[in-house]
Amino acid sequence: MIDHLDETLQGRATASLEDIIGSDPEADKEWGYLNLAVDAIKDAGLVQQVAAARAAWKAEIEAAAGDPTNSNVNGASTTTDSVETPANHTAALRSIPATAAKSGTVRTLYRYTLRAAACVILIVAGSAIYDYVTVSSTSLYNRYYGGYVLGTSRGAANADPIVEAYNAKDWATVQHLAGTAATHTNQTDFLAGMACLELKQYDEAIGHFEQVIAVNTHNGTDYYQDESEYYLAISWLARNQVNEAMPLLEKIKADSHHKFHEKVAKMSFFDLRLAQYKENK
């Protein structure tokens, strides 16, 4: 599985993993943990960048301050055979306020830098704790669900009563027309599924979307395929079953030609895998 993950991160994939996780629930769970670890490492990179920036800033400040062990306040040699003249003594006294001011400025900048770095680390840590406490399948459903706008690219379908009812957001009528239709089409099932989703009848919505996908698989077609895959995943999130949603979302994310690829690519897969981890505990 780790070899497969390495290939995936490089933009390649191997077919053997699907056989492994498809037949072994424990391997499937372990695969989810590996992906969660990858996302966690990516988030931890922010903390490391803050630490690196702090170290670089500290080095610059120390370099600007100079090394006080190698010179005196006016830059003259500190060897025992040097001769201190009144003029040199006066110049040294005059330079003390400037040197003290420079040292004070350095200390102030360094103190502010430490405070800023500490604030950023606290924010990152607090965000991680907040995510763990609040993230769930339901919260992710509420975050990512958006209604489907039926376009006009479906030909003369706009004259269909079920389409008119859907555009009017008359969900009960959509369900009735779908249930009494003489013949079922992918559009009929998809719109019925969306009506069920809007009415929070998630089990019924899942059944309609799976029917569309099954018909396409049987007939070798793709009518409403992308739409059904995406909203099926969203329905599983609504049902608090992120384990069922993740394979669909990962499939959509990996397919740059999928209609919902960009939408899914913007999702937080760290949050999704965190919800999956909590579901599997």
Secondary structure, DSSP 8 states (H G I E B T S, - for coil): -HHHHHHHHTT---SHHHHHHHH-HHHHHHHHHHHHHHHHHHHHHHHHHHHHHHHHHHHHHHHHH--TTSS-TTS----TT----HHHHHHHHHHHHHHHHHHHHHHHHHHHHHHHHHHHHHHHHHHHHHHHHH--HHHHHHHH-------STTGGGGGSHHHHHHHTT-HHHHHHHHHH-SS--HHHHHHHHHHHHHTT-HHHHHHHHHHHHHHHHHHT--TTHHHHHHHHHHHHHHTT-HHHHHHHHHHHHH-TTSTTHHHHHTS-HHHHHHHHHHHH-
